[in-house]
Amino acid sequence: MELTVMKNGNLQINNARIIFKNFAGEASKYNREGDRNFALVIDSDDVYQELMCEKNEYGVPWNVRVNEPREDGDSPLMYMKVKVKFNGRGPAVYLVSGEHHSKLDEDTIAMLDDIDIQYVNLDIRPYDDIINDKPFRAAYLVSMEVIQNIDRFAARYAEENN
């Protein structure tokens, strides 16, 4: 994972891994109906520390969650929830599937819930506000490139169909 903090406060992240995908916005124990989101895995203490140092005007850093290891010897799972909200500003999401490239929209992005993702490159913007006198920072997806993990058969048949 490579992290760059831009002058405007946005994060540019390359070679990242995502988990807890809910691009369809399905209701569950952990999600309200219509809320699209995923979790960005924070894969090193250095990246974690950098995100903790990037605070908003209220002194609130990025909301990184740390789940303690389940077994001895495991590292803690660190991740940040990223919201996906379609509006006039985006997000722009591109899927790279072998030699094929496509732009996904609000109607097609749910397909990301069902594919094997090799890695993603993404840009995230902060949203800072105060609710009930409590300041917070949320992460919103600006743009993302999703590289699909293609098996050898899918790649062969995709070549034959072109």
Solvent accessible surface area in square Angstrom, and as a share of the most:
residue,aa,sasa,rsa
1,M,50,0.22
2,E,96,0.43
3,L,30,0.15
4,T,71,0.41
5,V,42,0.24
6,M,72,0.32
7,K,216,0.92
8,N,112,0.57
9,G,23,0.23
10,N,29,0.15
11,L,0,0.00
12,Q,70,0.31
13,I,3,0.01
14,N,64,0.33
15,N,73,0.38
16,A,2,0.02
17,R,138,0.50
18,I,14,0.07
19,I,35,0.18
20,F,120,0.50
21,K,60,0.25
22,N,22,0.11
23,F,0,0.00
24,A,37,0.28
25,G,1,0.01
26,E,111,0.50
27,A,60,0.47
28,S,69,0.44
29,K,176,0.74
30,Y,179,0.68
31,N,19,0.10
32,R,182,0.67
33,E,132,0.59
34,G,52,0.50
35,D,50,0.26
36,R,48,0.18
37,N,13,0.07
38,F,2,0.01
39,A,3,0.03
40,L,0,0.00
41,V,7,0.04
42,I,4,0.02
43,D,83,0.43
44,S,39,0.25
45,D,100,0.52
46,D,116,0.60
47,V,16,0.09
48,Y,49,0.19
49,Q,99,0.44
50,E,70,0.31
51,L,2,0.01
52,M,42,0.19
53,C,99,0.59
54,E,59,0.27
55,K,118,0.50
56,N,14,0.07
57,E,154,0.69
58,Y,87,0.33
59,G,42,0.40
60,V,35,0.20
61,P,35,0.22
62,W,4,0.01
63,N,80,0.41
64,V,18,0.11
65,R,108,0.39
66,V,61,0.35
67,N,66,0.34
68,E,129,0.58
69,P,55,0.34
70,R,232,0.85
71,E,121,0.54
72,D,151,0.78
73,G,84,0.81
74,D,75,0.39
75,S,91,0.59
76,P,56,0.35
77,L,58,0.29
78,M,19,0.08
79,Y,23,0.09
80,M,2,0.01
81,K,71,0.30
82,V,0,0.00
83,K,77,0.33
84,V,6,0.04
85,K,123,0.52
86,F,43,0.18
87,N,78,0.40
88,G,87,0.84
89,R,179,0.65
90,G,20,0.20
91,P,8,0.05
92,A,26,0.20
93,V,0,0.00
94,Y,94,0.36
95,L,9,0.05
96,V,21,0.12
97,S,27,0.18
98,G,41,0.40
99,E,139,0.62
100,H,80,0.36
101,H,131,0.58
102,S,56,0.36
103,K,128,0.54
104,L,9,0.04
105,D,72,0.37
106,E,88,0.39
107,D,130,0.67
108,T,62,0.36
109,I,0,0.00
110,A,37,0.29
111,M,86,0.39
112,L,0,0.00
113,D,41,0.21
114,D,126,0.65
115,I,30,0.15
116,D,84,0.44
117,I,32,0.16
118,Q,104,0.46
119,Y,69,0.26
120,V,0,0.00
121,N,32,0.16
122,L,4,0.02
123,D,40,0.21
124,I,0,0.00
125,R,51,0.19
126,P,27,0.17
127,Y,94,0.36
128,D,47,0.24
129,D,50,0.26
130,I,76,0.39
131,I,104,0.53
132,N,143,0.73
133,D,140,0.73
134,K,144,0.61
135,P,44,0.28
136,F,58,0.24
137,R,26,0.09
138,A,14,0.11
139,A,4,0.03
140,Y,37,0.14
141,L,9,0.04
142,V,47,0.27
143,S,29,0.19
144,M,5,0.02
145,E,64,0.28
146,V,0,0.00
147,I,24,0.12
148,Q,37,0.16
149,N,73,0.37
150,I,50,0.25
151,D,86,0.45
152,R,172,0.63
153,F,96,0.40
154,A,47,0.36
155,A,38,0.30
156,R,106,0.39
157,Y,119,0.45
158,A,34,0.26
159,E,117,0.52
160,E,114,0.51
161,N,128,0.66
162,N,126,0.65
